[in-house]
């Protein structure tokens, strides 16, 4: 299959949202480590999914916004916020990572994890990094992550496009587009953006980058 024929991320994640959300209960340890000791007035989660990292951000910021392209995942996120009683400090907005519906210089703290690799072109991926830079306040900090060729499941050194199937309870598989970055390639794209890299590391097959503006 041509990876680009897998369908757009919006329809893909709308289709699998309910099941996907059930498998995404807890925040990533790397996100928790990044947030440790950080505080902000306003924070942002780009590609928030079911809101698990929005929940973490509410412990570090007075107000948090989650943005996602999938309306069905946003419904899951709203339900989670209500059930766990942090809806008073969290809000959710439908939007594209490459064109964020967020004002410039609006947030001091952000996470953009497990999302950039779903954008279907290098241009869109770099534009999304520029959008993150735009919405961060001067001196603001964010964590960006992507799958990389360092993951055990990939036997490649160069970045490539692929699909990774999601299997629904009934056995139906839904292909999801990924661009699997090599660490060096991701460093290059970050260098093309308006972000400044503070820390770059590879952990469990993912690139984790702390950035600022």
C-alpha positions in Angstrom: 0.0 0.0 0.0 1.1 3.5 -0.8 1.4 5.1 2.7 -0.2 8.3 1.4 -3.3 6.3 0.4 -4.0 5.4 4.0 -6.5 8.2 4.4 -6.2 11.5 6.2 -5.5 11.5 10.0 -8.8 13.1 10.8 -11.0 10.3 9.3 -8.6 7.6 10.5 -8.7 8.7 14.1 -12.4 9.5 14.0 -12.9 5.9 13.0 -10.8 4.4 15.8 -11.3 7.0 18.5 -13.3 5.1 21.1 -11.1 2.0 21.0 -7.9 4.1 20.7 -8.8 6.1 23.8 -9.3 3.0 25.9 -5.7 2.0 25.3 -4.3 5.5 26.1 -5.0 5.7 29.8 -1.8 7.0 31.3 0.6 9.8 30.5 4.0 8.9 29.1 6.8 8.9 31.7 8.9 11.1 29.4 6.1 13.7 29.4 5.8 13.5 33.2 9.6 14.0 33.5 9.5 17.0 31.2 6.7 18.6 33.2 8.4 18.0 36.6 9.2 21.3 38.2 7.7 23.4 35.4 4.7 25.7 35.9 2.8 28.0 33.5 -0.3 30.2 33.4 -1.4 28.7 30.1 -0.4 25.4 28.5 -1.1 23.6 25.3 -1.3 20.0 24.1 -1.0 19.7 20.3 -2.5 16.4 19.1 -4.1 15.9 22.4 -6.0 12.7 21.6 -8.1 11.6 24.5 -6.6 14.3 26.8 -4.3 12.1 28.9 -1.5 14.7 28.7 -3.9 17.6 29.1 -4.7 16.0 32.5 -1.0 16.1 33.3 -0.7 19.7 32.2 -3.5 20.8 34.5 -1.2 20.0 37.4 1.3 22.5 36.1 -0.8 25.3 34.6 -3.8 27.4 35.5 -5.4 26.8 32.1 -4.8 24.2 29.4 -5.9 23.9 25.8 -5.9 20.6 23.9 -6.0 20.7 20.1 -6.7 17.7 17.9 -7.8 17.1 14.3 -10.2 14.3 15.2 -13.5 15.5 16.6 -14.2 12.0 17.9 -11.0 12.0 19.9 -11.9 15.5 21.2 -15.3 14.0 22.4 -13.3 11.4 24.3 -11.1 14.1 25.8 -14.1 16.2 26.9 -15.7 13.1 28.6 -12.4 12.3 30.3 -12.0 15.8 31.7 -15.6 15.8 33.0 -15.2 12.4 34.6 -11.9 13.2 36.2 -13.0 16.7 37.3 -10.5 18.9 35.5 -12.9 20.3 33.0 -12.8 23.7 34.7 -9.2 24.3 33.7 -9.1 22.4 30.4 -10.7 23.3 27.1 -10.5 21.5 23.8 -10.4 22.9 20.3 -10.6 21.3 16.8 -7.6 22.2 14.8 -4.7 21.3 12.6 -1.1 21.1 14.0 0.1 22.9 10.9 -2.3 25.8 11.3 -3.1 26.1 15.0 -6.2 28.0 16.1 -4.2 29.6 18.9 -3.0 33.2 19.3 0.7 34.0 18.9 2.7 34.2 22.1 -0.2 32.6 24.0 1.3 29.7 26.0 4.4 29.2 28.2 4.3 25.4 28.2 3.4 22.9 25.5 3.6 19.2 24.5 3.5 18.0 21.0 4.0 14.3 21.3 3.3 11.3 18.9 1.7 13.6 16.4 4.1 15.3 14.0 4.9 11.9 12.4 1.2 11.7 11.2 1.5 14.9 9.0 1.7 13.8 5.4 4.4 16.0 4.1 7.7 17.5 5.2 6.4 20.9 4.5 3.4 20.4 6.8 5.7 18.9 9.5 8.0 21.8 9.5 5.1 24.2 9.3 3.7 22.6 12.5 7.0 23.1 14.3 6.9 26.8 13.2 3.3 27.0 14.5 4.5 25.7 17.9 7.2 28.4 17.9 4.6 31.0 17.0 2.2 30.2 19.9 4.9 29.9 22.6 5.7 33.0 24.6 9.4 34.2 24.4 11.2 31.8 26.7 8.4 29.3 26.6 9.2 25.6 26.6 7.8 22.5 24.8 8.4 18.8 24.4 8.2 17.4 20.9 8.4 13.7 20.1 8.3 11.4 17.1 8.7 7.8 16.2 12.2 7.2 14.8 14.2 4.6 12.9 15.9 3.8 16.3 12.7 1.8 17.2 13.3 -2.0 17.4 10.5 -2.6 14.9 12.2 -0.7 12.1 15.4 -2.0 10.3 16.1 1.2 8.5 18.7 4.0 8.9 17.0 6.6 6.7 13.6 8.2 7.3 10.7 6.7 5.4 6.9 6.8 5.0 4.8 3.8 6.0 1.5 2.7 7.5 0.9 1.1 10.8 -2.4 -0.8 11.2 -4.8 -0.2 14.1 -6.9 -3.4 14.8 -10.4 -2.8 16.1 -12.1 -5.2 18.4 -13.9 -6.9 15.6 -10.7 -7.6 13.7 -11.0 -4.8 11.2 -7.7 -3.1 10.5 -7.4 0.7 9.9 -4.1 1.8 8.3 -2.5 4.9 9.8 0.1 7.0 8.0 3.5 7.6 9.6 6.6 9.3 8.6 9.3 7.5 10.5 12.2 9.9 11.1 15.8 9.1 11.5 17.1 11.1 14.4 19.4 13.1 12.1 16.5 13.9 9.8 14.4 15.2 12.7 17.3 17.3 13.8 17.4 18.8 10.3 13.7 19.6 10.2 13.9 21.2 13.7 16.8 23.3 12.4 14.6 24.4 9.5 12.0 25.6 11.9 11.8 28.7 14.2 12.4 26.5 17.3 15.6 26.4 19.3 16.6 22.9 20.5 17.5 22.7 24.2 17.8 19.0 24.5 17.6 16.1 22.0 17.5 12.4 23.1 16.3 9.1 21.8 14.4 6.8 24.2 12.5 3.6 23.5 12.7 4.3 19.8 11.3 7.8 20.0 13.0 11.2 19.6 12.2 13.5 22.5 13.2 17.1 22.0 12.9 20.0 24.5 12.6 23.2 22.5 12.2 26.9 23.2 11.9 30.2 21.3 
